[in-house]
Amino acid sequence: MPSPSRRIDAVRASSTVAFNTKAGEMKRQGVDVIAMTAGEPDFQPPAHVLDAAREAVDRGLTKYTPAEGTFALREAIVAKHARENGWEADPSQVIVGTGGKQVLYEAVQAMIDPGDEVVLIAPYWVSYPAQVEIAGGVVVPVHARAEDGFVPDPDAVAAAFTDKTRLVILNSPSNPTGAVYPRAVVEAIARTAREWGAWLIADDLYEHLIYEGSFTPVQPLYPEGTLTVHGASKGFALTGWRIGWGVGPQPLIKGMTRLQGQITSGANALAQHATVAALTEVEKTEAFLRETRAAYVERRQVLVDGLNRLGLPTAMPHGAFYAMADLTPIDADEGTAALRLLEEAHVGVVPGTDFAAPGFARFSYATSLETIEEALARIERLLA
Ligand SMILES: Cc1ncc(COP(=O)(O)O)c(C=O)c1O
């Protein structure tokens, strides 16, 4: 049999997916597994967005859209950033892709060459290093500490820059830690990127899920070098619709659009149309966000208090829907500890290995309060 390319052999599988798959297999075998692995809201999307999708079907929006996205959606994205984040862009600075993930992939391809260095703040989302490596880049991690609530030290970030650095990725609120970086930290990192003439990606997927502190828009701090990445998946609970976007300097967006034109020809037409409703029917979307945020706040409290009470130190996250628990009381190796949680307590979590968070695991609280309470009870029995 012909063998796959070396490039594809080197692509790492996402450990989130691997643990989800294992939990799924156990479920199929009849084991009652609680999966706290997925990065996916458990809520139904807002009703007005679903209505817009039905309308799109009725109107027969079945054709290809422009590769960079429909004009209506790009306009709505521009209006969103002006209204909520206080910065203006032109629709020609926007690309809509098949999820934020695709936009990030194209951005990394468009920003770096083989051998270029990319500064990542660890613990980081697993797809960043994978995407950097596919592009031939070299990951330079800067570790944020649990004692600091996983907020990085901007001086340590600055110290990681060299004349080979082409890109730094910021993700606040963060997956996997839920950290929300203070304005001063964001400003300092943007200043460093600008001083070195490096690209900056602001991955803002979790912007709407902040419980304390406030969101700092990065784009105005460094407009000529920043790509803002956002999407419909997390805040609007539309993961399966696969709509994400990037806003940045026009030459970069043009390059990403050329690439996207060769890969997908553009995102799904129906989902693009429906996402316009999420961004323009502001009051309804705001009401949905208030309701879901309130639910996440309650769940977060129960989960974090519970884990700490059980002797698994867990910092209080201020955004997103994840908490990072220290699993070393179960096993010094986080992979072994997570496997014990899955196989003995039937609770699925994602070990910190691929997040560059040794000793830790990520718990997702995008699940019901009852499920969280049941998971805690199971972990308590395991520890006993
Ligand atoms: C930090 C971060 N960025 C980007 C994404 C991409 O999300 P999507 O492709 O669903 O827009 C995710 C999803 O898990 C994420 O956690």
The ligand as an SDF file (V2000), in Angstrom:
LIG
                    3D

 16 16  0  0  0  0  0  0  0  0999 V2000
   -9.4490   28.8640   21.5350 C   0  0  0  0  0  0  0  0  0  0  0  0
  -10.2580   28.4000   20.3830 C   0  0  0  0  0  0  0  0  0  0  0  0
  -10.0870   28.9890   19.2000 N   0  0  0  0  0  0  0  0  0  0  0  0
  -10.7640   28.6090   18.1260 C   0  0  0  0  0  0  0  0  0  0  0  0
  -11.6700   27.5740   18.1900 C   0  0  0  0  0  0  0  0  0  0  0  0
  -12.3730   27.2120   16.9140 C   0  0  0  0  0  0  0  0  0  0  0  0
  -13.7310   27.1100   17.0050 O   0  0  0  0  0  0  0  0  0  0  0  0
  -14.6360   26.9740   15.7000 P   0  0  0  0  0  0  0  0  0  0  0  0
  -13.8010   26.3780   14.6300 O   0  0  0  0  0  0  0  0  0  0  0  0
  -15.7540   26.1050   16.1100 O   0  0  0  0  0  0  0  0  0  0  0  0
  -15.0580   28.3640   15.3580 O   0  0  0  0  0  0  0  0  0  0  0  0
  -11.8730   26.9120   19.3970 C   0  0  0  0  0  0  0  0  0  0  0  0
  -12.7800   25.7510   19.4840 C   0  0  0  0  0  0  0  0  0  0  0  0
  -12.6450   24.8700   20.2930 O   0  0  0  0  0  0  0  0  0  0  0  0
  -11.1580   27.3420   20.5310 C   0  0  0  0  0  0  0  0  0  0  0  0
  -11.3220   26.7540   21.7140 O   0  0  0  0  0  0  0  0  0  0  0  0
  1  2  1  0
  2  3  1  0
  2 15  2  0
  3  4  2  0
  4  5  1  0
  5  6  1  0
  5 12  2  0
  6  7  1  0
  7  8  1  0
  8  9  2  0
  8 10  1  0
  8 11  1  0
 12 13  1  0
 12 15  1  0
 13 14  2  0
 15 16  1  0
M  END
$$$$
